[in-house]
Amino acid sequence: GYLRKMVETVLSYGAVPILTTKADNLEGDHTINRSIARVAYEYELPLWNFWRAVQPLPHHGIESDGFHITHGLNDFSDPLNLRNAWPTRNLTALQTIASVYQALQAE
């Protein structure tokens, strides 16, 4: 309910919200990410699937506490940095924003 309220508020200002999934699955059944994806689908909004982006990373980009994402430098030219979730998050966020911007410019 709260996610829909936030989406509707952002839309009421004429902005396009980009919804994103989370890297962890602490709830054990992906309920939260499925809910986020469902709202994006229902409102026809862009979805940045961060969960998918971290799957190839060691430990899926999650620290040993099972919650926090792994840290690394934001030097996207160094493949070793991109083995951590933090720079992967920042890079894929920028890619998502650029993609949405390009799609809106084409309309």
Contact map, one row per residue, 1 for C-alpha under 8 A:
11111000000000000000000000000000000000000000000000000000000000000000000000000000000000000000000000000000000
11111100000000000000000000000000000000000000000000000000000000000000000000000000000000000000000000000000000
11111110000000000000000000000000000100100000000000000000000000000000000000000000000000000000000000000000000
11111111000000000000000000000000000000100000000000000000000000000000000000000000000000000000000000000000000
11111111100000000000000000000000000000000000000000000000000000000000000000000000000000000000000000000000000
01111111110000000000000000000000000000000000000000000000000000000000000000000000000000000000000000000000000
00111111111000001000000000000000000000000000000000000000000000000000000000000000000000000000000000000000000
00011111111100000000000000000000000000000000000000000000000000000000000000000000000000000000000000000000000
00001111111110000000000000000000000000000000000000000000000000000000000000000000000000000000000000000000000
00000111111111111000000000000000000000000000000000000000000000000000000000000000000000000000000000000000000
00000011111111111000000000000000000000000000000000000000000000000000000000000000000000000000000000000000000
00000001111111100000000000000000000000000000000000000000000000000000000000000000000000000000000000000000000
00000000111111100000000000000000000000000000000000000000000000000000000000000000000000000000000000000000000
00000000011111110000000000000000000000000000000000000000000000000000000000000000000000000000000000000000000
00000000011111111000000000000000000000000000000000000000000000000000000000000000000000000000000000000000000
00000000011001111100000000000000000000000000100000000000000000000000000000000000000000000000000000000000000
00000010011000111110000000000000000000000000110000000000000000000000000000000000000000000000000000000000000
00000000000000011111000000000000000000000000111100000000000000000000000000000000000000000000000000000000000
00000000000000001111100000000000000110010000111100000000000000000000000000000000000000000000000000000000000
00000000000000000111110000000000000100000000001111000000000000000000000000000000000000000000000000000000000
00000000000000000011111000000001100110000000001111100000000000000000000000000000000000000000000000000000000
00000000000000000001111110000000100000000000000011100000000000000000000000000000000000000000000000000000000
00000000000000000000111110000000000000000000000001110100000111000000100000000000000000000000000000000000000
00000000000000000000011111000000000000000000000000100000000001000110000000000000000000000000000000000000000
00000000000000000000011111111100000000000000000000000000000000000000000000000000000000000000000000000000000
00000000000000000000000111110000000000000000000000000000000000000110000000000000000000000000000000000000000
00000000000000000000000011111111000000000000000000000000000000000000000000000000000000000000000000000000000
00000000000000000000000011111110000000000000000000000000000000000000000000000000000000000000000000000000000
00000000000000000000000010111110000000000000000000000000000000000000000000000000000000000000000000000000000
00000000000000000000000010111111110000000000000000000000000000000000000000000000000000000000000000000000000
00000000000000000000000000111111111000000000000000000000000000000000000000000000000000000000000000000000000
00000000000000000000100000100111111100000000000000000000000000000000000000000000000000000000000000000000000
00000000000000000000110000000111111110000000000000000000000000000000000000000000000000000000000000000000000
00000000000000000000000000000111111111000000000000000000000000000000000000000000000000000000000000000000000
00000000000000000000000000000011111111100000000000000000000000000000000000000000000000000000000000000000000
00100000000000000011100000000001111111110000000000000000000000000000000000000000000000000000000000000000000
00000000000000000010100000000000111111111000001000000000000000000000000000000000000000000000000000000000000
00000000000000000000000000000000011111111100000000000000000000000000000000000000000000000000000000000000000
00110000000000000000000000000000001111111110000000000000000000000000000000000000000000000000000000000000000
00000000000000000010000000000000000111111111111000000000000000000000000000000000000000000000000000000000000
00000000000000000000000000000000000011111111100000000000000000000000000000000000000000000000000000000000000
00000000000000000000000000000000000001111111100000000000000000000000000000000000000000000000000000000000000
00000000000000000000000000000000000000111111100000000000000000000000000000000000000000000000000000000000000
00000000000000000000000000000000000000011111110000000000000000000000000000000000000000000000000000000000000
00000000000000011110000000000000000000011111111000000000000000000000000000000000000000000000000000000000000
00000000000000001110000000000000000000010001111100000000000000000000000000000000000000000000000000010000000
00000000000000000111100000000000000010010000111110000000000000000000000000000000000000000000000000000000000
00000000000000000111100000000000000000000000011111000000000000000000000000000000000000000000100100000000000
00000000000000000001110000000000000000000000001111111000000000000000000000000000000000000000000000000000000
00000000000000000001111000000000000000000000000111111100000000000000000000000000000000001001000000000000000
00000000000000000000111100000000000000000000000011111110000000000000000000000000000000000000000000000000000
00000000000000000000001000000000000000000000000011111110000000000000000000000000000000000000000000000000000
00000000000000000000000000000000000000000000000011111111000000000000000000000000000000011001000000000000000
00000000000000000000001000000000000000000000000001111111100110000000000000000000000010010000000000000000000
00000000000000000000000000000000000000000000000000111111101110000000000000000000000000000000000000000000000
00000000000000000000000000000000000000000000000000001111110100000000000000000000000000000000000000000000000
00000000000000000000000000000000000000000000000000000111111110000000000000000000001110000000000000000000000
00000000000000000000000000000000000000000000000000000001111110000000000000000000001100000000000000000000000
00000000000000000000000000000000000000000000000000000010111111100000000000000000000000000000000000000000000
00000000000000000000001000000000000000000000000000000111111111000000000000000000000010000000000000000000000
00000000000000000000001000000000000000000000000000000110111111100000110000000000001110000000000000000000000
00000000000000000000001100000000000000000000000000000000001111111111110000000000000010000000000000000000000
00000000000000000000000000000000000000000000000000000000001011111111110000000000000000000000000000000000000
00000000000000000000000000000000000000000000000000000000000001111110000000000000000000000000000000000000000
00000000000000000000000000000000000000000000000000000000000001111111000000000000000000000000000000000000000
00000000000000000000000101000000000000000000000000000000000001111111000000000000000000000000000000000000000
00000000000000000000000101000000000000000000000000000000000001111111100000000000000000000000000000000000000
00000000000000000000000000000000000000000000000000000000000001101111110000000000000000000000000000000000000
00000000000000000000001000000000000000000000000000000000000011100011111000000000000111000000000000000000000
00000000000000000000000000000000000000000000000000000000000011100001111100000000000111000000000000000000000
00000000000000000000000000000000000000000000000000000000000000000000111110000000000111100000000000000000000
00000000000000000000000000000000000000000000000000000000000000000000011111000000110111100000000000000000000
00000000000000000000000000000000000000000000000000000000000000000000001111100000100001100000000000000000000
00000000000000000000000000000000000000000000000000000000000000000000000111110000100001100100000000000000000
00000000000000000000000000000000000000000000000000000000000000000000000011111100100000100000000000000000000
00000000000000000000000000000000000000000000000000000000000000000000000001111110110000100010000000000000000
00000000000000000000000000000000000000000000000000000000000000000000000000111110000000000000000000000000000
00000000000000000000000000000000000000000000000000000000000000000000000000111111110000000000000000000000000
00000000000000000000000000000000000000000000000000000000000000000000000000011111111000000000000000000000000
00000000000000000000000000000000000000000000000000000000000000000000000000000111111100000000000000000000000
00000000000000000000000000000000000000000000000000000000000000000000000111110111111100100000000000000000000
00000000000000000000000000000000000000000000000000000000000000000000000100010111111110110000000000000000000
00000000000000000000000000000000000000000000000000000000110010000000000000000011111110010000000000000000000
00000000000000000000000000000000000000000000000000000000110010000000111100000001111111110000000000000000000
00000000000000000000000000000000000000000000000000000100100111000000111100000000011111111000000000000000000
00000000000000000000000000000000000000000000000000000000000000000000111111000000000111111100000000000000000
00000000000000000000000000000000000000000000000000000000000000000000001111110000110111111110000000000000000
00000000000000000000000000000000000000000000000000001100000000000000000000000000011111111111000000000000000
00000000000000000000000000000000000000000000000001001000000000000000000000000000000011111111100000000000000
00000000000000000000000000000000000000000000000000000000000000000000000001000000000001111111110000000000000
00000000000000000000000000000000000000000000000000000000000000000000000000010000000000111111111000000000000
00000000000000000000000000000000000000000000000001001000000000000000000000000000000000011111111100000000000
00000000000000000000000000000000000000000000000100000000000000000000000000000000000000001111111110000000000
00000000000000000000000000000000000000000000000000000000000000000000000000000000000000000111111111000000000
00000000000000000000000000000000000000000000000000000000000000000000000000000000000000000011111111100000000
00000000000000000000000000000000000000000000000100000000000000000000000000000000000000000001111111110000000
00000000000000000000000000000000000000000000000000000000000000000000000000000000000000000000111111111000000
00000000000000000000000000000000000000000000000000000000000000000000000000000000000000000000011111111100000
00000000000000000000000000000000000000000000000000000000000000000000000000000000000000000000001111111110000
00000000000000000000000000000000000000000000010000000000000000000000000000000000000000000000000111111111000
00000000000000000000000000000000000000000000000000000000000000000000000000000000000000000000000011111111100
00000000000000000000000000000000000000000000000000000000000000000000000000000000000000000000000001111111110
00000000000000000000000000000000000000000000000000000000000000000000000000000000000000000000000000111111111
00000000000000000000000000000000000000000000000000000000000000000000000000000000000000000000000000011111111
00000000000000000000000000000000000000000000000000000000000000000000000000000000000000000000000000001111111
00000000000000000000000000000000000000000000000000000000000000000000000000000000000000000000000000000111111
00000000000000000000000000000000000000000000000000000000000000000000000000000000000000000000000000000011111
